[in-house]
Amino acid sequence: MTVIPTIESGINLKSRDVIPGLRYGIVGMREGGIREIKIGPHLAYGDKGVADKIPPNAVLKCKVRLLKISQDGKGFPNPNIRLWKSQIIVSHRGEAARNLPRWQFSLADDGEYHISINYPIPGMTWRHTRNRESTGKLDQEQLNRIREEVQNFARLHPNDILSRDEVWADMSEPAGNTPRECSTDRLCINVVYYKEIDPYVSFYVTENNQEFQNTVLYKLISTILRRPELCEPKSGHK
């Protein structure tokens, strides 16, 4: 069985650019949902496979998290196959009431990163947002330091992380599904370190947690978010 780690990409249900197994497998999912999909070769890459990536007659095992449903398909990168051995994903679900954008930062094992930001539009749901994206690459030293931080954060700061029992999903905003700390209702940031397809490290922290804000990872994300080209659009629904 061949395992393809979850990556952030768009899937057009009307297009044949994506293997049928994925198109069929995500039907019926809701935003924020996670589903494991096992795809036979007849709905994937058949008896030819993909050179140096997927062997012939491979059965694929995919874990899919549905981030957003778009009616027009705008704001999504094209799907591609990347056989990453590890990936770090950090996400903040935003809050329309405070005009706080949603963002997700992903960092692959080769140092490439991608950040997607969605700014809320007053009077509209999270399915209709202004999107901005950016990519870049870290050097090996930065990558190693961030990996070490994420792996050791829970051990070094046990009082700063939140268990799943300490977090609830706020659905008060349409298409919200925003994680909050149960005792204070503060918004939470989710950090997941995937090795292959499975979470190796996973934890929540409140958005204003000082220890997490002092990490190289958070400082990097904050710097990227402040770039002029990623700031909130002034006009238009792009």
C-alpha positions in Angstrom: 0.0 0.0 0.0 1.3 3.4 -0.9 0.8 6.3 1.5 0.5 9.9 0.3 0.6 12.5 3.1 -2.2 15.0 3.3 -1.3 18.2 1.5 -3.2 21.4 1.0 -4.6 21.5 -2.5 -7.9 22.2 -4.3 -10.1 19.5 -5.8 -12.6 20.4 -8.5 -15.4 17.8 -8.4 -16.2 18.6 -12.1 -12.6 18.2 -13.3 -10.6 15.1 -14.2 -7.3 16.6 -13.0 -7.7 14.6 -9.8 -7.9 10.8 -9.5 -11.5 9.6 -9.3 -10.9 7.9 -5.9 -10.3 11.3 -4.3 -13.2 13.0 -6.1 -15.6 10.3 -5.0 -14.1 9.9 -1.6 -14.7 13.4 -0.4 -18.3 13.7 -1.4 -20.5 14.4 1.6 -17.7 15.8 3.8 -18.2 19.0 5.8 -15.8 21.8 6.4 -13.3 20.8 9.1 -14.1 17.1 8.7 -11.4 14.4 8.4 -11.8 11.1 6.5 -9.5 8.2 5.7 -9.9 7.0 2.1 -8.5 3.8 0.6 -8.3 3.9 -3.2 -7.8 0.9 -5.4 -5.6 1.2 -8.5 -8.6 1.3 -10.9 -9.6 4.6 -9.3 -6.0 5.9 -9.0 -3.0 5.4 -11.2 -3.7 1.9 -12.6 -1.1 -0.6 -13.8 1.3 2.2 -14.9 1.7 4.2 -11.6 3.7 7.4 -11.6 7.4 7.2 -12.4 9.6 7.3 -9.2 6.6 8.2 -7.1 3.9 5.6 -7.2 4.4 1.9 -8.2 2.1 0.1 -10.6 -1.2 -1.3 -9.2 -0.7 0.7 -6.0 -3.5 0.9 -3.4 -3.4 4.4 -2.0 -4.3 5.3 1.6 -5.2 9.0 2.1 -6.2 11.0 5.1 -8.2 14.1 3.9 -9.1 17.1 6.0 -11.7 19.4 4.2 -10.6 23.0 4.9 -13.0 24.9 2.8 -15.9 24.5 0.3 -15.8 26.9 -2.6 -18.6 27.3 -5.2 -16.4 29.0 -7.8 -13.1 27.2 -7.1 -11.1 30.4 -6.6 -8.3 30.6 -4.2 -7.1 27.0 -4.3 -3.7 25.8 -5.5 -3.7 23.1 -8.2 -3.4 19.5 -6.8 0.0 17.9 -7.1 1.7 14.8 -5.8 4.4 15.3 -3.1 5.7 12.3 -1.3 6.6 14.2 1.9 8.0 12.2 4.8 7.0 14.8 7.3 5.0 18.0 7.4 4.1 20.6 10.1 0.7 22.3 9.9 -0.3 25.3 12.1 -3.8 26.7 11.9 -5.9 29.5 13.3 -9.6 29.5 12.5 -10.1 33.2 12.9 -13.2 35.1 14.2 -15.4 37.1 11.9 -16.9 39.1 14.8 -13.4 40.6 15.5 -12.4 40.6 11.8 -9.7 38.1 12.6 -8.6 36.2 9.5 -8.2 32.5 9.2 -4.8 31.2 8.3 -3.0 28.0 7.8 0.8 27.5 7.6 2.3 24.3 6.3 6.0 23.4 6.3 7.3 20.4 4.4 10.3 18.2 5.1 12.3 20.0 2.3 11.9 23.4 3.9 9.2 24.6 1.5 6.3 26.4 3.2 2.9 27.6 2.2 0.5 30.0 4.0 -3.1 30.6 3.1 -5.0 33.5 4.7 -8.8 34.1 4.5 -10.2 37.5 5.5 -13.8 37.5 6.5 -16.3 39.6 4.5 -18.9 41.4 6.7 -22.3 39.9 6.4 -21.1 36.7 4.7 -20.1 33.3 5.9 -16.6 31.8 6.0 -17.3 30.1 2.7 -17.0 33.5 1.1 -13.7 35.2 2.0 -10.9 37.3 0.6 -7.9 34.9 0.1 -4.2 35.6 0.1 -1.4 33.0 -0.3 2.4 32.9 -0.2 5.1 30.3 -0.5 8.8 30.2 0.4 11.6 28.0 1.6 13.6 27.8 4.8 17.2 26.8 5.0 18.1 23.5 6.8 19.1 25.2 10.0 15.8 27.0 10.3 13.9 23.8 9.4 15.7 21.7 12.0 15.2 24.3 14.7 11.4 24.5 14.1 11.1 20.7 14.0 12.9 20.5 17.3 10.6 23.2 18.8 7.4 21.4 17.8 8.6 18.0 18.9 9.7 19.3 22.4 7.1 22.0 23.0 4.6 19.8 25.0 7.4 18.3 27.1 9.0 21.7 27.9 5.7 23.5 28.4 3.2 21.0 29.8 1.1 23.7 31.5 0.7 25.7 28.3 -0.8 23.1 26.0 -4.4 22.1 26.0 -5.8 18.6 25.6 -8.7 17.8 23.3 -11.0 17.7 26.4 -10.0 21.3 27.2 -11.1 22.5 23.7 -14.5 22.9 22.3 -15.7 23.7 18.7 -17.5 27.0 18.4 -20.1 26.9 15.6 -21.8 30.2 16.4 -20.4 31.7 13.2 -21.7 30.1 10.0 -19.1 27.6 8.7 -17.1 28.5 11.9 -15.9 25.3 13.7 -13.5 27.4 15.7 -11.6 25.7 18.5 -11.8 27.6 21.9 -10.5 26.9 25.4 -13.4 25.5 27.5 -12.6 27.5 30.6 -12.0 30.9 29.0 -13.4 30.8 25.5 -10.1 32.1 24.1 -9.4 31.1 20.5 -6.9 28.3 20.0 -4.1 27.6 17.6 -3.7 24.0 16.5 -0.2 22.5 15.8 0.3 19.1 14.1 3.5 17.5 13.1 2.8 14.7 10.6 5.2 11.8 9.9 4.0 10.0 6.8 0.2 10.2 7.1 -0.2 10.1 10.9 0.1 12.9 13.5 3.4 12.5 15.3 2.8 15.5 17.6 -0.5 17.4 18.0 -1.5 20.0 20.5 -3.5 23.2 21.0 -2.4 26.5 22.6 -4.4 29.6 23.1 -3.8 32.3 20.5 -2.1 34.6 23.1 0.1 31.9 24.7 3.4 33.6 25.5 5.6 30.5 25.3 4.3 29.7 21.9 4.7 33.3 20.7 8.3 33.1 21.6 9.0 30.2 19.3 10.9 30.6 16.0 7.9 29.0 14.3 5.4 31.5 15.5 7.7 34.5 14.9 8.2 33.3 11.3 4.4 33.0 10.8 3.8 36.4 12.3 6.5 38.0 10.0 4.9 36.4 7.0 1.4 37.5 8.0 2.6 41.1 8.1 3.9 41.2 4.6 2.1 44.0 2.6 1.0 41.6 -0.2 -0.8 39.4 2.4 -2.6 42.2 4.2 -6.3 42.5 4.1 -7.6 43.6 0.6 -9.0 47.1 0.7 -11.7 46.6 -1.8 -13.3 44.0 -4.0 -14.1 40.4 -3.2 -11.0 38.7 -4.6 
